[in-house]
Amino acid sequence: MTPNAIPPPPLPVFSHRPYWRCYYANTDAVIYVVDSVDRERMHTSKEELHAMLEEDELREAALLVFANKQDMAGAMAPAEVSESLGLSTLKNRQWSIHKTSAVNGEGLTDGLDW
């Protein structure tokens, strides 16, 4: 590409979110994976999480949050992720947050054992 050339537009992002609802029936627990490095999208993640948890089919479901990418510099600690997601506002719901790294497997079994 030449220095003054206009870059091509980004590829469209396909979202699986509209299909999440297909899996809500008979759900005992939700595992929600958050990119702990991406502070800019944490607010969007919070909105999506809370909207999902308001669904009738998920009223009784426990919530496990994986604060992923803990192996990267600048990753938010689980307490900061919890605050950013507003987990303390979840009443009448079991929830837990665990630091994880999908790259090296850190924390995955701890969360699943919860």
C-alpha positions, 0 to 999 in steps of 0.5 A, a space after each residue: 500500500 502506498 503511503 497516501 493510499 486509503 486503507 480498505 474498509 474493515 471486514 464486517 464483524 459478525 455478532 453471535 449475540 442474536 443467537 444467544 437466546 436460542 440457548 437460554 432454556 434450561 440453563 443452569 449457569 452462564 459462563 461469561 468471558 471478558 477481555 480484561 485488557 479492553 477497557 474501552 468495551 467494558 461498558 458495552 460488555 456490562 450492558 450486554 451481560 445485564 440485558 442477558 441476565 434479565 431474560 426470564 429463562 436465565 432468572 435462576 442461572 448462576 453466573 461465572 465470569 472469566 476475567 480473561 487475558 490476565 497474562 497480558 500487561 495492563 489487564 484489569 484485576 478481577 475486582 476491577 472487572 467486577 466493578 466495571 461489570 456491576 456484579 455487586 448489583 446482581 441480587 438473588 443470583 450466585 456469581 463468581 469471577 475468576 482471573 484466567 488466561 486462555 493462552 496458558 490455561 491459568 484459572 480455567 479449572 478454578 472457575 469450572 470447579 466453582 
